[in-house]
Amino acid sequence: MTAPALSRELVPELGPSLGRLTDPPSGRPRGALGVVLDDIRLQLVTGVFELAGAARSFALAGDRDGAISSLSRVAWLDLWEKAAAAAAGRITEVVNARFREAAAESRFSRRRLEALLLTADDTRAVEARIGSGGAPFVAALEQVEQATNAVTARGGDPRTQTAWQDALTGAARRLESAWLALESATEAEQSRWRGEIERVRAWRRPRWPLWILTLAMLAGATWLGLILGGYLPVPPPLRPLADYWWSRP
């Protein structure tokens, strides 16, 4: 006997559970370096809505398995990981741009600057730090997976379908919390790098080589003046210069 199809109405509306994730873009830079994440946030929300839309289409066509798999744990997690990676990449771009601006202002050594610029490994570390607030969301996805397995096993049991729906809306709420935590971590990350950038901006080329060169030139000029003035013996290499100088009217 074929299990009843999951009705289109039982794919929950996720928009209300996403909360502030669905806010229109403000265009307001966040943090000490002015990183803007609105476009990444909206891509994340769009991805969730696309998953839900695909699930409704499958359900309407009578494809229960397709509807369920469209909102699977893997699909949710992929959206989150892409958003966290994009945010980390944005931070890296801004940090490196600020490093270069500061170095140009202070005439910082290019070789030393290259050692400070963030690499792919640094970006992955940034991603791990700013994405750490997503742990409750990942835990909520475990509930989604369990509910998905139950729906798949029990077919049209209303209780398992309700549990699946609740797990999805719960994951949407945790996704909002995870994003807000990522935004806060992004601000902290920018403050951390701003200190490094300001140190590059405040760098000044050491002056002791200039002072040494100046003193050496002054000492040489004094020594030559004493020779030409007849106060010191003339070294053989400077005899032609001394004779020329003394023969001048």
PyMOL commands that set and color helices and strands:
alter all, ss='L'
color gray80, all
select helices_A, chain A and resi 8-10+15-22+38-60+64-70+73-106+110-116+120-130+132-154+158-202+208-228+236-247
alter helices_A, ss='H'
color red, helices_A
deselect
rebuild
show_as cartoon
